[in-house]
Amino acid sequence: MKVTKAEFVISAVGPAQYPDDALPEIALAGRSNVGKSSLINRMISRKNLARTSSTPGKTQHLNYYRINDGLYFVDFPGYGYAKVSKTQRAAWGTMIEKYLLERDALKLVLLVVDLRHPPSKDDVNMYDWLQYYNRPVCVVATKADKIPRSRWQKHIKMVKETLGFQPQHSMVMFSSESGLGKDELWSIIQSYADRAPDEDEGEINGDGGSLSD
């Protein structure tokens, strides 16, 4: 996909601030400092539209980026950062949970993990939660450039085994530095963004626990 226009729209704290133009939304979830902002910047071929920070936990809202006036990237607050208070983590969890369960425009969640390390407990909890509620998910294993090519498959296997990865989901190995995986990820994003509402995956069911626990 050739990106000719990309703009930051809003840092939203609740449904009243979400865009109402019904464009497809692609959410990005992951722990603090996993590289979500760098991933966004690489995907849109911009250096600093999505602000990267050396302070984990700084993103506290849902940051909306409109791409080619055709879809949004929605960057979630990073989870798992110890210096964020339990009260703040609970508030983020409630906001994200409500968005994931109720947002009709949501087409796909990109669960961003670090290919170098086993997914964290928070990563596993997020993957399990998305799977329980049948939310469409693609795992993006980033920072591939930090690992020798000869060890990529070993690390992919580690990520899949730790998550309990299911074959109906997609996984992309990615590097924000080299652009590895960019075209593949755009292809997956567009396939979900183009789906009609009745093609979206599954119905929401039961009580799968809370993201704010």
PASEBA-1860 file (N, C-alpha, C; in nm, 3 decimals):
! residues 213
1> MKVTKAEF> 0.084/-0.119/0.000/0.000/0.000/0.000/0.088/0.125/0.000 ~ 0.059/0.218/-0.088/0.133/0.343/-0.092/0.060/0.447/-0.008 ~ 0.126/0.496/0.094/0.066/0.595/0.183/0.100/0.734/0.132 ~ -0.002/0.809/0.095/0.019/0.946/0.045/-0.025/1.051/0.146 ~ -0.099/1.008/0.247/-0.147/1.102/0.348/-0.159/1.031/0.482 ~ -0.103/1.088/0.584/-0.114/1.033/0.719/-0.114/1.148/0.817 ~ -0.206/1.144/0.912/-0.217/1.254/1.007/-0.266/1.205/1.142 ~ -0.212/1.268/1.246/-0.262/1.244/1.380/-0.396/1.317/1.395
9> VISAVGPA> -0.496/1.250/1.454/-0.629/1.307/1.463/-0.664/1.346/1.606 ~ -0.652/1.252/1.701/-0.695/1.282/1.837/-0.637/1.180/1.934 ~ -0.612/1.225/2.057/-0.588/1.134/2.169/-0.718/1.123/2.246 ~ -0.787/1.013/2.228/-0.921/0.998/2.283/-0.918/0.927/2.417 ~ -1.006/0.968/2.507/-1.017/0.906/2.638/-1.149/0.832/2.656 ~ -1.233/0.833/2.553/-1.360/0.764/2.562/-1.439/0.775/2.434 ~ -1.551/0.702/2.426/-1.629/0.694/2.303/-1.675/0.829/2.248 ~ -1.699/0.926/2.335/-1.746/1.057/2.287/-1.644/1.125/2.198
17> QYPDDALP> -1.516/1.086/2.210/-1.410/1.149/2.132/-1.368/1.064/2.011 ~ -1.417/0.943/1.998/-1.379/0.861/1.885/-1.434/0.920/1.756 ~ -1.362/0.910/1.646/-1.414/0.958/1.516/-1.547/0.891/1.482 ~ -1.633/0.965/1.415/-1.766/0.913/1.382/-1.785/0.893/1.232 ~ -1.673/0.881/1.157/-1.683/0.867/1.012/-1.688/0.722/0.965 ~ -1.685/0.627/1.061/-1.703/0.483/1.033/-1.591/0.424/0.948 ~ -1.476/0.489/0.939/-1.363/0.428/0.869/-1.313/0.306/0.946 ~ -1.260/0.206/0.877/-1.206/0.090/0.947/-1.095/0.129/1.044
25> EIALAGRS> -1.091/0.063/1.159/-0.990/0.092/1.261/-0.904/-0.032/1.287 ~ -0.773/-0.011/1.288/-0.675/-0.116/1.315/-0.606/-0.078/1.446 ~ -0.630/-0.156/1.550/-0.575/-0.124/1.682/-0.438/-0.189/1.701 ~ -0.352/-0.122/1.777/-0.220/-0.177/1.810/-0.207/-0.189/1.961 ~ -0.185/-0.313/2.007/-0.170/-0.341/2.150/-0.034/-0.402/2.174 ~ 0.022/-0.375/2.290/0.152/-0.432/2.325/0.208/-0.366/2.449 ~ 0.311/-0.425/2.504/0.369/-0.370/2.626/0.442/-0.239/2.595 ~ 0.467/-0.163/2.698/0.541/-0.038/2.682/0.679/-0.066/2.622
33> NVGKSSLI> 0.721/0.021/2.531/0.852/0.013/2.468/0.871/-0.108/2.376 ~ 0.761/-0.168/2.328/0.775/-0.280/2.235/0.796/-0.231/2.092 ~ 0.768/-0.102/2.066/0.794/-0.046/1.935/0.671/-0.020/1.851 ~ 0.556/0.006/1.915/0.434/0.032/1.837/0.445/0.161/1.757 ~ 0.498/0.267/1.818/0.511/0.394/1.745/0.607/0.380/1.628 ~ 0.717/0.309/1.647/0.813/0.287/1.538/0.750/0.205/1.427 ~ 0.665/0.108/1.464/0.595/0.028/1.364/0.503/0.116/1.280 ~ 0.427/0.201/1.347/0.336/0.291/1.274/0.416/0.379/1.178
41> NRMISRKN> 0.524/0.438/1.227/0.603/0.527/1.143/0.661/0.455/1.021 ~ 0.704/0.332/1.039/0.756/0.255/0.926/0.644/0.221/0.828 ~ 0.527/0.186/0.878/0.416/0.149/0.791/0.371/0.265/0.704 ~ 0.382/0.388/0.754/0.336/0.504/0.679/0.452/0.581/0.617 ~ 0.574/0.528/0.631/0.695/0.590/0.573/0.714/0.733/0.623 ~ 0.693/0.752/0.752/0.718/0.881/0.816/0.811/0.858/0.935 ~ 0.892/0.956/0.966/0.991/0.937/1.071/0.934/0.957/1.212 ~ 0.842/1.050/1.227/0.802/1.082/1.363/0.657/1.128/1.377
49> LARTSSTP> 0.568/1.078/1.291/0.427/1.113/1.311/0.378/1.054/1.443 ~ 0.405/0.924/1.462/0.377/0.862/1.591/0.499/0.886/1.679 ~ 0.479/0.955/1.788/0.591/0.995/1.873/0.642/0.877/1.956 ~ 0.770/0.846/1.938/0.833/0.745/2.023/0.883/0.814/2.149 ~ 0.884/0.740/2.258/0.921/0.799/2.386/1.018/0.709/2.459 ~ 1.114/0.770/2.528/1.205/0.693/2.613/1.143/0.669/2.750 ~ 1.023/0.721/2.773/0.954/0.704/2.900/0.839/0.606/2.882 ~ 0.855/0.480/2.921/0.747/0.383/2.904/0.623/0.426/2.979
57> GKTQHLNY> 0.506/0.394/2.921/0.380/0.428/2.987/0.332/0.568/2.960 ~ 0.402/0.642/2.873/0.364/0.781/2.850/0.232/0.793/2.774 ~ 0.210/0.701/2.677/0.084/0.704/2.603/-0.029/0.661/2.696 ~ -0.125/0.751/2.719/-0.231/0.722/2.816/-0.369/0.727/2.754 ~ -0.377/0.746/2.625/-0.505/0.755/2.558/-0.504/0.663/2.436 ~ -0.615/0.662/2.363/-0.618/0.594/2.234/-0.580/0.696/2.128 ~ -0.463/0.682/2.071/-0.413/0.778/1.972/-0.456/0.735/1.832 ~ -0.533/0.822/1.766/-0.588/0.792/1.634/-0.502/0.857/1.525
65> YRINDGLY> -0.461/0.776/1.426/-0.389/0.824/1.309/-0.469/0.785/1.185 ~ -0.506/0.884/1.103/-0.584/0.858/0.982/-0.490/0.841/0.864 ~ -0.507/0.730/0.791/-0.416/0.694/0.682/-0.492/0.700/0.550 ~ -0.443/0.783/0.457/-0.502/0.795/0.323/-0.652/0.821/0.326 ~ -0.700/0.881/0.433/-0.844/0.906/0.451/-0.926/0.778/0.432 ~ -0.861/0.662/0.458/-0.930/0.536/0.434/-0.939/0.443/0.553 ~ -0.850/0.462/0.653/-0.855/0.381/0.773/-0.778/0.452/0.884 ~ -0.796/0.401/1.005/-0.723/0.454/1.121/-0.633/0.348/1.181
73> FVDFPGYG> -0.513/0.389/1.224/-0.438/0.314/1.324/-0.478/0.372/1.459 ~ -0.507/0.283/1.555/-0.544/0.326/1.690/-0.442/0.267/1.786 ~ -0.355/0.352/1.839/-0.245/0.309/1.924/-0.291/0.307/2.070 ~ -0.291/0.187/2.130/-0.332/0.172/2.270/-0.219/0.214/2.365 ~ -0.255/0.247/2.490/-0.152/0.263/2.593/-0.074/0.133/2.610 ~ 0.057/0.144/2.628/0.137/0.025/2.653/0.107/-0.032/2.790 ~ 0.107/-0.165/2.799/0.077/-0.226/2.929/0.204/-0.284/2.990 ~ 0.195/-0.316/3.118/0.302/-0.388/3.186/0.414/-0.301/3.239
81> YAKVSKTQ> 0.392/-0.170/3.251/0.500/-0.084/3.302/0.479/-0.058/3.450 ~ 0.576/-0.096/3.532/0.558/-0.099/3.677/0.533/0.037/3.741 ~ 0.588/0.144/3.682/0.577/0.275/3.746/0.439/0.339/3.727 ~ 0.356/0.278/3.643/0.219/0.327/3.628/0.136/0.271/3.744 ~ 0.060/0.357/3.808/-0.016/0.315/3.926/-0.119/0.209/3.892 ~ -0.158/0.131/3.992/-0.262/0.030/3.972/-0.393/0.095/3.931 ~ -0.421/0.211/3.987/-0.544/0.282/3.951/-0.543/0.321/3.804 ~ -0.428/0.372/3.756/-0.417/0.411/3.616/-0.426/0.290/3.524
89> RAAWGTMI> -0.358/0.181/3.563/-0.365/0.059/3.482/-0.508/0.007/3.472 ~ -0.580/0.014/3.583/-0.720/-0.031/3.582/-0.804/0.055/3.490 ~ -0.780/0.188/3.493/-0.855/0.280/3.406/-0.826/0.252/3.260 ~ -0.697/0.229/3.226/-0.661/0.195/3.089/-0.729/0.066/3.047 ~ -0.723/-0.035/3.137/-0.782/-0.164/3.104/-0.930/-0.154/3.075 ~ -1.001/-0.075/3.154/-1.144/-0.057/3.134/-1.172/0.012/3.000 ~ -1.094/0.116/2.970/-1.112/0.190/2.845/-1.087/0.099/2.724 ~ -0.978/0.022/2.728/-0.942/-0.065/2.617/-1.044/-0.178/2.601
97> EKYLLERD> -1.085/-0.236/2.714/-1.182/-0.345/2.709/-1.313/-0.298/2.645 ~ -1.359/-0.182/2.685/-1.484/-0.128/2.630/-1.469/-0.104/2.480 ~ -1.355/-0.050/2.441/-1.331/-0.027/2.298/-1.332/-0.159/2.221 ~ -1.259/-0.258/2.269/-1.247/-0.384/2.198/-1.379/-0.458/2.186 ~ -1.464/-0.445/2.285/-1.590/-0.517/2.285/-1.701/-0.445/2.209 ~ -1.695/-0.311/2.205/-1.810/-0.235/2.157/-1.786/-0.154/2.031 ~ -1.662/-0.140/1.988/-1.632/-0.052/1.876/-1.660/-0.121/1.742 ~ -1.766/-0.081/1.676/-1.806/-0.145/1.550/-1.703/-0.127/1.439
105> ALKLVLLV> -1.629/-0.016/1.442/-1.534/0.013/1.335/-1.406/-0.070/1.346 ~ -1.384/-0.135/1.461/-1.262/-0.214/1.480/-1.262/-0.334/1.386 ~ -1.157/-0.346/1.305/-1.147/-0.455/1.209/-1.039/-0.557/1.245 ~ -0.934/-0.511/1.315/-0.821/-0.599/1.342/-0.740/-0.543/1.458 ~ -0.691/-0.632/1.544/-0.597/-0.593/1.650/-0.459/-0.648/1.616 ~ -0.362/-0.560/1.611/-0.222/-0.601/1.595/-0.163/-0.615/1.734 ~ -0.133/-0.738/1.773/-0.068/-0.762/1.902/0.083/-0.761/1.877 ~ 0.149/-0.655/1.922/0.290/-0.633/1.893/0.375/-0.692/2.005
113> VDLRHPPS> 0.463/-0.785/1.970/0.553/-0.848/2.067/0.696/-0.833/2.018 ~ 0.790/-0.856/2.109/0.933/-0.845/2.079/0.985/-0.984/2.042 ~ 1.028/-1.000/1.918/1.074/-1.130/1.870/1.192/-1.183/1.950 ~ 1.267/-1.096/2.015/1.388/-1.139/2.086/1.359/-1.218/2.212 ~ 1.239/-1.197/2.269/1.209/-1.253/2.401/1.075/-1.327/2.400 ~ 1.055/-1.421/2.492/0.923/-1.482/2.503/0.819/-1.376/2.536 ~ 0.699/-1.385/2.480/0.594/-1.291/2.517/0.573/-1.288/2.668 ~ 0.542/-1.169/2.718/0.522/-1.152/2.862/0.387/-1.210/2.905
121> KDDVNMYD> 0.369/-1.217/3.035/0.240/-1.261/3.089/0.127/-1.172/3.039 ~ 0.153/-1.041/3.030/0.052/-0.948/2.980/0.020/-0.975/2.833 ~ 0.124/-1.008/2.754/0.101/-1.043/2.613/0.011/-1.166/2.602 ~ 0.041/-1.267/2.682/-0.037/-1.390/2.680/-0.181/-1.363/2.723 ~ -0.198/-1.282/2.828/-0.333/-1.249/2.875/-0.412/-1.176/2.766 ~ -0.346/-1.081/2.698/-0.414/-1.007/2.591/-0.453/-1.102/2.477 ~ -0.362/-1.189/2.437/-0.392/-1.283/2.329/-0.507/-1.376/2.368 ~ -0.502/-1.427/2.490/-0.610/-1.516/2.537/-0.744/-1.443/2.539
129> WLQYYNRP> -0.742/-1.318/2.585/-0.865/-1.239/2.594/-0.923/-1.214/2.456 ~ -0.839/-1.173/2.362/-0.885/-1.149/2.224/-0.940/-1.276/2.162 ~ -0.874/-1.387/2.189/-0.919/-1.514/2.134/-1.053/-1.555/2.195 ~ -1.069/-1.537/2.326/-1.193/-1.575/2.393/-1.312/-1.500/2.334 ~ -1.292/-1.371/2.309/-1.401/-1.289/2.256/-1.405/-1.288/2.103 ~ -1.320/-1.371/2.043/-1.321/-1.386/1.897/-1.295/-1.254/1.825 ~ -1.206/-1.174/1.882/-1.164/-1.051/1.815/-1.058/-1.086/1.712 ~ -1.063/-1.030/1.592/-0.961/-1.059/1.489/-0.824/-1.007/1.532
137> VCVVATKA> -0.723/-1.091/1.523/-0.590/-1.055/1.574/-0.481/-1.102/1.479 ~ -0.380/-1.019/1.467/-0.256/-1.054/1.396/-0.140/-1.026/1.491 ~ -0.057/-1.125/1.515/0.060/-1.106/1.601/0.174/-1.052/1.515 ~ 0.232/-0.941/1.559/0.345/-0.880/1.488/0.468/-0.891/1.578 ~ 0.562/-0.974/1.535/0.685/-0.996/1.612/0.793/-0.903/1.557 ~ 0.817/-0.795/1.628/0.904/-0.689/1.577/1.047/-0.702/1.632 ~ 1.133/-0.612/1.586/1.276/-0.609/1.622/1.351/-0.729/1.565 ~ 1.304/-0.780/1.451/1.369/-0.895/1.388/1.512/-0.862/1.346
145> DKIPRSRW> 1.539/-0.734/1.320/1.674/-0.695/1.278/1.777/-0.714/1.389 ~ 1.731/-0.730/1.513/1.822/-0.747/1.627/1.866/-0.893/1.645 ~ 1.812/-0.982/1.562/1.841/-1.125/1.573/1.902/-1.175/1.443 ~ 2.006/-1.258/1.448/2.059/-1.315/1.323/1.952/-1.392/1.248 ~ 1.954/-1.380/1.117/1.854/-1.447/1.033/1.846/-1.597/1.064 ~ 1.960/-1.658/1.096/1.964/-1.803/1.122/1.883/-1.842/1.245 ~ 1.849/-1.746/1.330/1.776/-1.776/1.453/1.631/-1.730/1.448 ~ 1.587/-1.676/1.334/1.450/-1.625/1.325/1.346/-1.732/1.355
153> QKHIKMVK> 1.360/-1.849/1.291/1.258/-1.952/1.307/1.254/-2.004/1.451 ~ 1.368/-2.012/1.516/1.372/-2.052/1.656/1.292/-1.955/1.742 ~ 1.307/-1.826/1.715/1.238/-1.726/1.795/1.089/-1.720/1.761 ~ 1.054/-1.738/1.634/0.912/-1.744/1.597/0.845/-1.861/1.670 ~ 0.912/-1.976/1.674/0.857/-2.092/1.745/0.838/-2.060/1.892 ~ 0.935/-1.991/1.952/0.925/-1.952/2.093/0.803/-1.863/2.118 ~ 0.783/-1.765/2.030/0.669/-1.674/2.044/0.539/-1.751/2.033 ~ 0.528/-1.837/1.932/0.405/-1.912/1.910/0.374/-2.004/2.028
161> ETLGFQPQ> 0.476/-2.073/2.077/0.453/-2.166/2.187/0.413/-2.093/2.315 ~ 0.476/-1.980/2.342/0.444/-1.905/2.464/0.302/-1.850/2.460 ~ 0.261/-1.800/2.344/0.127/-1.744/2.330/0.019/-1.852/2.323 ~ 0.057/-1.973/2.283/-0.044/-2.071/2.247/-0.111/-2.031/2.117 ~ -0.029/-1.989/2.022/-0.076/-1.931/1.896/-0.166/-2.027/1.820 ~ -0.276/-1.973/1.769/-0.374/-2.052/1.694/-0.357/-2.031/1.544 ~ -0.368/-2.137/1.465/-0.337/-2.129/1.321/-0.433/-2.042/1.241 ~ -0.551/-2.013/1.295/-0.644/-1.927/1.221/-0.603/-1.781/1.225
169> HSMVMFSS> -0.505/-1.747/1.310/-0.457/-1.610/1.319/-0.333/-1.591/1.232 ~ -0.301/-1.467/1.205/-0.183/-1.433/1.125/-0.068/-1.395/1.216 ~ 0.054/-1.419/1.169/0.173/-1.371/1.238/0.269/-1.314/1.135 ~ 0.326/-1.199/1.164/0.420/-1.133/1.075/0.547/-1.101/1.151 ~ 0.660/-1.140/1.095/0.789/-1.099/1.150/0.823/-0.963/1.091 ~ 0.862/-0.869/1.178/0.868/-0.729/1.136/0.994/-0.662/1.189 ~ 1.042/-0.564/1.113/1.150/-0.477/1.159/1.120/-0.334/1.120 ~ 1.110/-0.247/1.219/1.090/-0.105/1.191/1.215/-0.041/1.132
177> ESGLGKDE> 1.329/-0.104/1.153/1.455/-0.051/1.100/1.471/-0.083/0.951 ~ 1.448/-0.208/0.913/1.473/-0.251/0.775/1.348/-0.250/0.688 ~ 1.230/-0.250/0.750/1.106/-0.259/0.674/1.062/-0.402/0.647 ~ 1.134/-0.500/0.701/1.094/-0.639/0.687/0.950/-0.657/0.735 ~ 0.869/-0.721/0.653/0.731/-0.751/0.691/0.631/-0.642/0.661 ~ 0.677/-0.527/0.616/0.586/-0.414/0.592/0.479/-0.446/0.488 ~ 0.521/-0.497/0.373/0.425/-0.525/0.266/0.328/-0.636/0.307 ~ 0.380/-0.739/0.373/0.295/-0.849/0.419/0.191/-0.798/0.519
185> LWSIIQSY> 0.233/-0.712/0.610/0.140/-0.660/0.711/0.035/-0.571/0.647 ~ 0.075/-0.488/0.551/-0.024/-0.404/0.482/-0.128/-0.492/0.410 ~ -0.083/-0.601/0.350/-0.175/-0.690/0.280/-0.279/-0.747/0.378 ~ -0.235/-0.787/0.496/-0.326/-0.841/0.597/-0.422/-0.733/0.644 ~ -0.369/-0.613/0.673/-0.453/-0.502/0.720/-0.561/-0.470/0.617 ~ -0.522/-0.461/0.491/-0.620/-0.425/0.389/-0.727/-0.533/0.372 ~ -0.688/-0.660/0.388/-0.787/-0.767/0.374/-0.894/-0.757/0.482 ~ -0.856/-0.715/0.602/-0.954/-0.697/0.710/-1.030/-0.566/0.695
193> ADRAPDED> -0.961/-0.460/0.656/-1.026/-0.329/0.642/-1.135/-0.332/0.535 ~ -1.117/-0.417/0.433/-1.212/-0.423/0.322/-1.332/-0.513/0.350 ~ -1.331/-0.581/0.465/-1.441/-0.673/0.494/-1.570/-0.597/0.525 ~ -1.680/-0.652/0.478/-1.811/-0.600/0.516/-1.838/-0.637/0.661 ~ -1.925/-0.564/0.730/-1.951/-0.591/0.872/-1.992/-0.735/0.899 ~ -2.068/-0.796/0.810/-2.115/-0.932/0.836/-2.007/-1.037/0.810 ~ -1.888/-0.991/0.764/-1.776/-1.083/0.746/-1.684/-1.085/0.866 ~ -1.705/-0.995/0.961/-1.617/-0.988/1.078/-1.628/-1.118/1.157
201> EGEINGDG> -1.520/-1.148/1.229/-1.510/-1.278/1.295/-1.601/-1.286/1.416 ~ -1.694/-1.385/1.413/-1.758/-1.432/1.532/-1.846/-1.338/1.608 ~ -1.907/-1.394/1.710/-1.991/-1.320/1.802/-1.921/-1.309/1.936 ~ -1.948/-1.203/2.007/-1.894/-1.187/2.141/-1.968/-1.281/2.234 ~ -1.894/-1.350/2.320/-1.960/-1.444/2.411/-1.911/-1.426/2.553 ~ -1.989/-1.476/2.647/-1.948/-1.501/2.783/-1.865/-1.398/2.854 ~ -1.808/-1.441/2.964/-1.726/-1.357/3.049/-1.585/-1.412/3.048 ~ -1.498/-1.347/2.974/-1.361/-1.396/2.962/-1.264/-1.329/3.056
209> GSLSD> -1.316/-1.262/3.159/-1.229/-1.192/3.249/-1.209/-1.049/3.208 ~ -1.133/-0.976/3.285/-1.116/-0.833/3.264/-0.973/-0.798/3.231 ~ -0.956/-0.704/3.139/-0.822/-0.655/3.107/-0.767/-0.562/3.215 ~ -0.851/-0.520/3.307/-0.805/-0.427/3.411/-0.764/-0.499/3.538 ~ -0.768/-0.635/3.537/-0.726/-0.711/3.656/-0.577/-0.689/3.681
END
